[in-house]
């Protein structure tokens, strides 16, 4: 499961240094330069989507036997609204999670999970625009969120399968 990018994100509220924050587009991001690795955000995330990076980034990056031929992921650090939210050398001692690929979205591209989904089952769009494709899908297909009773207001919606025509 990936981050649900909650409007009422408990992880943001408990972060003692403001490393977890809402970007202008509504995504919940982590500033790696501010994160002190306290892991409070991990303990309050109802979805269990945050991970703590215990590993030395240089060692992890060098371990791949194919490293000479293939470099995974986005190749450089990325700052969103001036804050470091992505690094190919994942910083040791910080918490990580899905950013909906802020580094791609800032370039006008779709997140990697949307582009790479073989079933074309993932969509990203403006939930506040009632005319957007995503808003229409949510309204037309009885979309649901996970744990709505907890009050976190996730912005990731799930669509039930389309009813089969008889």
C-alpha positions in Angstrom: 0.0 0.0 0.0 1.2 3.5 -0.7 0.6 6.8 1.0 -3.0 7.8 1.0 -2.1 11.6 1.0 -4.6 12.4 3.7 -6.1 15.9 4.0 -6.1 15.5 7.8 -2.8 13.7 8.0 -1.8 12.6 11.5 1.8 12.2 10.4 2.0 15.9 9.6 0.6 16.8 13.0 3.1 14.8 15.1 6.2 15.8 13.2 8.2 17.9 15.7 10.3 19.6 13.1 7.8 20.2 10.3 9.5 17.7 7.9 6.2 16.2 6.9 4.1 18.8 5.2 1.3 19.4 2.6 2.5 20.6 -0.7 0.3 23.2 -2.5 -1.2 20.5 -4.7 -2.3 18.5 -1.6 0.4 15.8 -1.6 1.9 14.9 1.7 5.7 15.1 1.4 8.7 14.7 3.6 11.6 17.1 3.6 14.7 14.8 4.0 16.8 17.7 5.2 14.5 18.4 8.1 13.6 14.8 9.1 15.3 13.8 12.3 14.2 10.1 12.1 12.1 10.2 15.3 9.6 7.9 13.6 6.5 9.5 15.3 5.0 9.7 11.8 5.4 6.0 11.4 3.6 5.3 14.7 0.5 7.3 13.8 0.1 6.4 10.2 -3.1 4.3 10.1 -2.0 2.8 6.7 1.5 1.6 7.7 3.0 3.2 4.6 6.1 4.8 6.0 9.5 3.2 6.2 12.6 4.1 8.1 15.8 4.0 6.1 18.4 2.2 8.2 20.9 1.6 5.3 23.9 3.6 4.2 22.8 5.0 0.8 26.2 4.7 -0.9 26.4 1.0 0.1 22.8 0.2 -1.0 23.4 2.0 -4.3 26.6 0.0 -5.1 25.3 -3.4 -4.1 23.5 -4.0 -7.4 25.4 -6.3 -9.7 23.8 -4.5 -12.6 24.7 -1.0 -11.3 27.1 -0.4 -14.2 24.3 -1.1 -16.8 21.2 0.3 -15.1 20.5 3.2 -12.8 17.1 2.9 -11.2 14.8 5.8 -10.5 15.0 9.5 -11.1 18.7 10.3 -11.5 19.1 13.4 -9.3 17.9 15.1 -6.1 14.6 16.9 -6.4 13.3 19.9 -4.5 9.6 20.6 -4.4 8.8 24.2 -3.2 12.5 24.4 -2.2 12.4 21.3 0.0 14.4 18.1 -0.7 11.7 15.4 -1.2 13.6 13.0 -3.4 17.1 11.7 -3.6 18.4 8.7 -5.6 20.8 8.1 -2.7 18.2 7.6 -0.1 19.3 9.3 3.1 20.1 7.1 6.1 18.1 7.8 9.3 15.0 9.4 7.7 11.5 8.2 7.1 10.4 7.7 3.5 7.1 7.2 1.7 5.3 7.6 -1.6 5.4 11.1 -3.0 3.2 10.4 -6.0 6.6 11.1 -7.8 6.8 14.8 -7.0 9.9 14.8 -9.2 7.8 13.8 -12.3 4.6 15.7 -11.5 6.7 18.9 -11.2 7.7 18.3 -14.8 4.1 17.8 -15.9 4.5 14.0 -16.1 2.4 11.3 -14.5 3.8 9.3 -11.5 5.7 6.2 -12.4 3.0 3.9 -11.0 0.4 5.4 -13.3 2.7 5.3 -16.4 3.8 1.7 -15.6 0.5 0.1 -14.7 0.0 -2.6 -17.3 -3.8 -2.7 -16.7 -4.1 1.1 -16.9 -5.9 1.0 -13.6 -4.3 4.0 -11.9 -5.3 7.6 -12.4 -4.2 11.0 -11.1 -6.1 14.2 -11.3 -7.6 17.2 -9.6 -10.2 16.1 -7.0 -11.3 19.7 -6.6 -12.3 20.1 -10.2 -15.7 18.5 -10.6 -15.2 18.2 -14.4 -11.9 16.3 -14.2 -11.8 12.7 -15.3 -10.9 11.6 -11.8 -13.8 13.4 -10.2 -16.2 11.9 -12.7 -14.8 8.4 -12.1 -15.2 8.8 -8.3 -18.8 10.0 -8.6 -19.8 7.5 -11.3 -18.4 4.3 -9.8 -19.1 4.5 -6.0 -15.5 5.1 -5.2 -14.3 4.6 -1.6 -11.4 5.4 0.6 -9.7 3.3 3.3 -10.7 3.7 6.9 -12.9 6.8 6.3 -14.2 6.4 9.9 -10.8 7.5 11.2 -11.2 11.1 9.9 -7.9 11.3 8.0 -9.7 12.2 4.7 -7.5 10.2 2.3 -7.3 11.6 -1.2 -6.6 8.2 -2.7 -9.8 6.6 -3.9 -10.5 3.0 -4.9 -13.0 2.0 -7.6 -15.0 -1.1 -7.4 -15.1 -3.3 -10.5 -17.6 -2.2 -13.2 -20.8 -4.2 -13.2 -21.0 -6.7 -15.9 -23.7 -6.2 -18.5 -26.2 -9.0 -18.7 
